[in-house]
């Protein structure tokens, strides 16, 4: 199998695997469905994004970024830095009932629809820094590569082949592609997690004069 690094290469590789000449117009759809699957299944460091935004005094909400998938860290850029703690909606409104009516520096947040909601209600414009997993831009004629194609082309391939199942009429190869996808997803997740931590034991250094 030749290396595939662009959207065009990926389409050609999928066609080769399927060994079908009647699915050319469907292959872009298979790829889009595969990207949707990876958006749900995968969280790796290349998907992380750092952005800053501002709260508005008296407004407990801030819009989610349009490419938001999952939060990794959220804090106010203050002195000292204040971590904002996530609570699910039920706990947020139950446990922070008092602070949702108070104003001050945000200490808790939850996600409601397409917005963050904070408690206490910001009493001024606080700079928020968020680190979150972002959705890669979809592949297409005007976007030849993205995070998925650059970092896990095998998963993108196997997911796209799996999405072809309705056209393959229970082709036995689908089970093989599904198994390869699951194995690749697991190994990539483990590898990415291991890459965040040092391989050597942590050592505490004592300051000396």
N, C-alpha and C positions, 0 to 999 in steps of 0.2 A: 504494500500500500504506500503510495507516495504521500509525502507530507502535505497537509492542507492548512493554510494559514490565512486564507481570505474567504469571503462569503462565496465567491465563484468556485473556489477549490472545494469548499464544503459541499456545495450542491452537486458537483461532479462526483465527489466521493460517495455521496448518498446514492446517486444514480448507479454507480458501479456496484455498490453493495446490494442494491435491490435487483439489479439485473433486469430492469424493466424499462421500456422505452416510452411507456404511455403515462408516466407520472411526472413529467417535467414541470407541468404547471402546478402540481400539488406539492412539490418538494419545498418551495418557500413556506408554505403553510406548515409542513412538518417541522421545519426549523423554528418557526415562531412558536409553535406549541411546545417544542423542546426547550426553548428559552423560558417560556412560562413555567415549565416544570422545574428548571434549574433555579428560577427566582424563588420558588417555594422551598426547594430542597437544600440549597447551598448557601453557606455563609463562610466565606474565606476572606483573608486580609486584603487581597486586591479589590474586594468589593467595598471596603471601608472608605468613607468620605468624611472630611472635617469641614464644617461650615459654622459661621457665626450669624446670629440674628439678634434683634432687639425686642424686648417687651415694651408695652405701652402702659403708662400709668392708668390704673383703674380697669384695665382689660385683662382678664384671667386667661386669655387664650392666645395662642400663636399658631399659625398655619403650619401643617407638616410640609416638609420639602416634597416637591412633586415626585421625586424618585425615592422616597423613603420606603425602606423595608422593615428595618428593625434597629432599635437604639442600642448603642454600645456604651456610651457615656454622655452625660449631660450635666453641665455645671455653669455657674455664673462666673464671668471673668471679673472677679472682685478681689479685694484684699482683706482677709484671705479668700482663696477660692472656695466657693460653696457648692458642694455636690448636691444635685437635685435628685431626690429619691423617687423611683417609680412605684406606684401602687396601682393595682387593677381598679377599674371604675367603682366596683362595689366597696372596696376598702377605702378608696380615696374619699368618697362621699360619706362613708360611715365613720372612719377614723380621723379624718381631718375636718370634721363638720365645723369646728370652731374656726379653724384657720382659713376655710374657704370663704368666710365672711370677714376675715381680718385682712389687713394690707401690710405689706412689707416685702422683704426679699424672699423670692420663691424657694420653698424647701421640698415640696412634693409636686409630682406631676402624674397625670394619667393621659391616655389617648382616647378621644371621643370623636369618632368619624374621621374627619380630615384635619383635626386640630389637637394640639396639646392643650391641656387645661392645668393651671397652676394654682397652688395654695402655699402660703397666703397670696392674695391678689397683689400683683406687682404695684408698688406705690411710686415707681419711677421707671425710667428706661434702663433696664438691666441688659447687659450684653451676655447673651447665652452662647456657649460653645458646645456644639453637639458632634459626637462621633457616631456615625450610623452606617449600616449596610445599605448601599444604594443599588437601585435597579440599573443594570447596564443598558445602554441604548440598544434597541433592537437592530439586528443585522439587516442589511438591505442594499439596494443598488447604490445608495449614497453613504453607506456605512459598511465598509468591507471587513471590519474586525471589531471586537469588543472584549470585555473582560473574560467572558466565557470561552470564546474562540482562542484567545491568547493563553489562557491558563488551564483550560480543561477541554481541549478539542475532542478528546475521546468521549467524554460524557455528553457533549453536545451531539456528537455523531450517533451514539447509541440511543439517546433519547429521541432524536429525530427518526431513527429507524423504527423505534417502538411506536411512534405516532403514525407510522405507515400501516399499522396492523389492519385497519378497516379495509385497506386496499389489497392486502396480501392474502386475505381469505384463510386465516389461521395457519399461516406459514410457520413451520416448526422453528425457524431461525429467530422468531420473535422472543422466545423464551431465552435463547442464548444472549441476545442483545440486552434483555432485561437483567439477566444475571451479571453481565459485564458492566452495565450501568450501576447496579447496586454495589458491586465490588469496587468500582472506581470511585464512587461517591464516598464510600466508607474510608478507603485508603487516603483520599485527598483530604477529607475532614480530619483524620488522625494526623496526617503529615502537617497540615496547616496549624493544628493545635500545638503540635510538638515544636514547630518553628517559632512559636511565641515565647517559649521558655528556654533558658540556657541548659545545655547538656551537662555542664559541670555543676556540682553542688554549690548552693549559694553560700557566700562567705561574708561574715560580718567583720568589718574593719573598724578598729578602735582608733580614734584620733590621738595623735601624739604631739607633744610640744617640741 
